[in-house]
């Protein structure tokens, strides 16, 4: 386990060095009276993160009002941009009604990148993600467009976010075969209440050379221990501006997930840490994970989350967390273990790679 933000890690099958915790900026530039940070708070978050040795900051052209997350980040890191690894994303609509202002295709990729460069006040992006799979664009168009932008020097590394495992692995194999730029990062939802990605996504990333950067390692705040069964009732309004309402409507706030949070809380008491620190530390215990993305809003939350680097979970504590949060196996993995394993290897042990 790393214990400092400057215990840097390699990002997937690349040579770029990133901090073991990534600062997310989805709370930046969302406007007053909402769940986001004020501009002053956002500036302090970036300053504290950099002061502690952090160098990996994540944003997207969709974050904030009209890309204001990128605008604010660009202003905040001016004069120290080159020491940072900045990731941003494209795919989600920035102009409702325009069919080409969203999606994974080349036109939207190029247009979105130029807009992000302008907002961030930079001439290159360190890591450029496809934000969300659109089920429409041919993969050779996506791959060649990424490669062209890398060759042009406008982006240095590429990544995938929220993309089916079979498409991600197919794209990586084609890129390698054709000598195009390969993906070095995979951003997915991963936490103690979202472990289905352990079935295909995480093993795929390991085999294909992509470092996993989990978003929402606290499950929308559910794992921070701030909810109880009294919060399970549906909101009385359709207004989803509060995090609690979003968590109820998306199913994150459930009896099962509160049971997971309770075990986290018990282990937090045993270790003298907070629930949030234990939950983030658990994601870091997976060797496939490079850098969880911290979705903090206040300085106190960032201070707390950074403390996850000091958490050491025992085998017994990891086992308890595994037991309360495990998800059912699915085909074919449910038949590829014992007794099928014994039949495949003639009742002898064969080490895994």
Secondary structure, 3 states (H helix, E strand, C coil): CCCCCCCCEECCCCCCEECCEEEECCCCCCCCCCCCCCHHHHHHHHHHHHHCCCCEEECCCCCCHHHHHHHHHHHHCCCCHHHCEEEEEECCCCCCCCCCCCCCCHHHHHHHHHHHHHHHCCCCEEEEEECCCCCCCCHHHHHHHHHHHHHCCCEEEEEEECCCHHHHHHHHHHHHHHCCCCEEEEECECECCECHHHCCHHHHHHHHCCEECCECCCCCCHHHCCCCHHHCCCCCCCCCCCHHHHHHHHCCCCHHHHHHHHHHHHHHHHHCCCHHHHHHHHHHCCCCECCEEECCCCHHHHHHHHHHHHCCCCHHHHHHHHHHHCCCCCCCHHHHCCCHHHHHHCCCCCCCC
